[in-house]
Amino acid sequence: MTSLDRFDLKILHALQQDARLTLGALSEAVNLSPSQCSRRIARLEQEGVIEGYSLRLNPAALGLAVTAFIFISVDKRRMHTPREAVAALLARDEVTECHTVTGNHDFILKVVVESLGALSRFLAEAVSPMEGLHDIATQVAMESLKTNGPLKVEAG
């Protein structure tokens, strides 16, 4: 694990709030010079603490009205590795997240689509035909109260 001091933590906190901060604004927020901030950001990127920068889009503004969570269990006796089962799904644009999980299922997928009909087609065409499935369960989100929240970063 990378050693982070309070300035690193302040930088990470500020960038999670607004990754588009200029070096000048960031330096004011964390009480460091722009050159010090730049060096620290470069180090945090090089060490893999900062994995990248992304753009958050509003799904509803793009006509993507349905968020669903698909729980998948695989029959481990019928495949070399359980990850093979979901490999094809990971390439699908509808799948925004995939996690291995504990409990009754092996994987949970977060899927964002236009409609319940689109979700039904995705399940029928992409998920159900998968080899080695043991169980599929789907839950549709009624409302998203918090998404893409920042990671807990405390600058003591």
Secondary structure, 3 states (H helix, E strand, C coil): CCCCCHHHHHHHHHHHHCCCCCHHHHHHHHCCCHHHHHHHHHHHHHCCCCCCCCCCCCCHHHCCCEEEEEEEEECHHHCCCCHHHHHHHHCCCCEEEEEECCCCCCEEEEEEECCHHHHHHHHHHHHCCCCCEEEEEEEECCCCCCCCCCCCCCCC
